[in-house]
Amino acid sequence: MCSFVNVTDDCQIDEGFLDYTYFVYCDFDHKLLPLAIVILLLPSTIDIFSAIAAIGNAKNGDAGLAIGALFGAGVFVTTVVAGFIAIICPFDAMQRPFLRDVIFYIAAVLY
């Protein structure tokens, strides 16, 4: 599988801190591959499943707390975490994804 990742152009990435495809298929032993996939996907799945559970258990269809938690987590990561990292180690943020996130949060607040 690692040789396929190394020769396939679609598996190569130009941006980002970690090449996840190479990381999962080439750096781990085959016995640890399922564990590596779970570790890489775990933070996203926790947010998704907690939001689904909160919306499913909302009384009278009021899912404001679930939506607010997702919105708050996104704002926290975008502002506090990125700001703290920028203070410690200044960097140039990729403009398109950052602008996309800011416009989404402004639209969500105005909605």
MOQUI-V651793 format. One record per residue. N is the residue number from 0. RES is the residue in one letter. NEAR is the number of other C-alpha atoms within 12 Angstrom. Layout:
N&RES&NEAR / N&RES&NEAR
//
This chain:
0&M&19 / 1&C&19 / 2&S&14 / 3&F&15 / 4&V&21 / 5&N&18 / 6&V&12 / 7&T&14 / 8&D&12 / 9&D&12 / 10&C&21 / 11&Q&18 / 12&I&17 / 13&D&11 / 14&E&10 / 15&G&11 / 16&F&8 / 17&L&14 / 18&D&19 / 19&Y&23 / 20&T&27 / 21&Y&24 / 22&F&25 / 23&V&27 / 24&Y&25 / 25&C&21 / 26&D&20 / 27&F&19 / 28&D&15 / 29&H&15 / 30&K&12 / 31&L&16 / 32&L&21 / 33&P&16 / 34&L&16 / 35&A&22 / 36&I&21 / 37&V&15 / 38&I&17 / 39&L&19 / 40&L&16 / 41&L&15 / 42&P&14 / 43&S&17 / 44&T&15 / 45&I&16 / 46&D&21 / 47&I&19 / 48&F&16 / 49&S&20 / 50&A&24 / 51&I&19 / 52&A&16 / 53&A&22 / 54&I&22 / 55&G&17 / 56&N&16 / 57&A&16 / 58&K&12 / 59&N&9 / 60&G&12 / 61&D&14 / 62&A&20 / 63&G&19 / 64&L&21 / 65&A&25 / 66&I&23 / 67&G&20 / 68&A&20 / 69&L&26 / 70&F&24 / 71&G&20 / 72&A&21 / 73&G&23 / 74&V&24 / 75&F&18 / 76&V&18 / 77&T&24 / 78&T&19 / 79&V&15 / 80&V&16 / 81&A&21 / 82&G&18 / 83&F&15 / 84&I&16 / 85&A&15 / 86&I&13 / 87&I&10 / 88&C&12 / 89&P&11 / 90&F&13 / 91&D&13 / 92&A&18 / 93&M&13 / 94&Q&12 / 95&R&11 / 96&P&12 / 97&F&19 / 98&L&14 / 99&R&14 / 100&D&22 / 101&V&20 / 102&I&16 / 103&F&18 / 104&Y&23 / 105&I&14 / 106&A&12 / 107&A&17 / 108&V&14 / 109&L&8 / 110&Y&7
//
